[in-house]
């Protein structure tokens, strides 16, 4: 199988915008509720089987809830793609998704069908209207940070 390195265009200015949004959302989204201010808590884990039509299972460790993201984003999570599992090829309509690979290796498929090997330190940016998929065809977890930001 022939793989190309992650294209340069995936490292864009939108990554800086995403990081700023994460920090801004986190700083202002955690508001007092009935039990008071929750500044320290555990992530909310959700296991998804056949994510977006993919194989196996993926664990989303949600860092902020949809409500805490205040309409700016849908997901901010640490995502674990289990060994021999995948997130199926899908299109982003009305949102964009950057993710940052923390550990493990995988195969990223972009909008034009190009398949690239990705690993720790790689940033993949899926813009509004683009499609992508991610496969972990190894015996180790692929762990990444994902943020799905609403358009606008």
N, C-alpha and C positions, 0 to 999 in steps of 0.2 A: 504494500500500500504506500502511495506517495503522499507526503504531507508537506505543506508549505508553512513557514513561520507565520505567526499572527501578523496580519497586515498593519502597517504603520497607521492607517486611518482609524484603527480602533482606539488608539491613544489620542483622544481629542480633548478639546476644551470643556466638553460637556461633563467629563469626569470631574473636573474641578468644581463645576456647578453642582454636581451630585453630592460631592463631599460637603460643600457649603450647606446644601439643603439638609443633609443628614444632621449636621451640627446644629443648624438653626431649629430644625424640627425637634431634636432631642432637648434643646435648651428651653423651648417654650411649650412643648406638647404635654409634658408631664405636669398635670394640674391637680390640685387637691380634689379628692373624691370623698365619699361618705366616710371612709376610714382614714382620711388624711393624705398627705403627700407620700407617694411611693417612689422614692429615689433609688432604692436598690431592690431588685427583684430577680427572679429567674426568668429565662426565656420561656415562651409557650411553644412546645414542640408539637408538630403536626406531621404525621407520616402520610405521604401520598403515594398510592400505587399507580403505576402506568401514567405518570405525570405527563400531561399534554400528549397522550398516546404513546409515550415511551415504554420502555421495558423496566421491570423490577420496581424498586421503591426509592423514594427521595424523602429526606427528613428536612422540614423547614423549622428552624428554631427562630421564631418571630421575636425580634428585639423590641419593636414598637408595634402596637395594634393599628388597625386601619383608622380608628378614631384618633389615636395619638398623632397620626400622620396628617391629620386635619385636612384631608382632601388633596394634599400635595402629592401623595403617593399611595400605592396600594399595598406594597410589601417592602419591608426592610428586615432582612433575615440572614442568618447564617444558614447556608443550604449544604446538606451532605448528600451527594449522589453516591449511593451504595455501590459496591463492586458489581460489575456486569449489569449496571442499570443505566437508564438514560432519561433525559427530558426530551420528549418528542419535538420534531420540527414544527414550529408554529409561528404565526405572525403577530406582531405587536400593533394593535389598532388603538389609537388614542393615548398611548403611553410609550415610554422608552425604558430600557433596562440596561444599566451597566452592572457588570459583576467582576469581582476581583478574586482570583484563584489564590487560596491560602495554602492548600496542600493537595497532593495527588496530581494525577495527569488525566487528560481526557482528549476527546476529539470534538472540536467546535465546528459546526456547519453553518456558514453564513448565507445571506440572501441569494447569492448567485450559485450556491451549491459547493463553494470552495470549502474543503475540509482541512483544518489546521490543528496541529497538536498544541494543546495549552497545558500550562503547569504553573507552579507557584510564582507569583509576581505578575502574571499576565492579567490584563484588563480587557474585557470584551464589552463593547458598547453596541447595543441594538437600538437603532433609532426608530422613531415613529414610522410605521408602515413596513419595516423590515422584518424578515423572518430569520429564525435560527433554531438550532438544536444542539444538545450536548450529550456526548456518550462517555461513560466511564467503562472502558473495556479491560480494566486492570483488576487485580485482586485486593486493591487498597481503596479506601474512601477517597472521593474527590470532594474537597471542602472549599466553599467560596462564600463571599459576602455578596448579597444581591439586593438591589434597590429598584423597584418598579415605580417610575415617576410619571404622574399624569401630565398629559400635554397641556400647555397653556401657561 
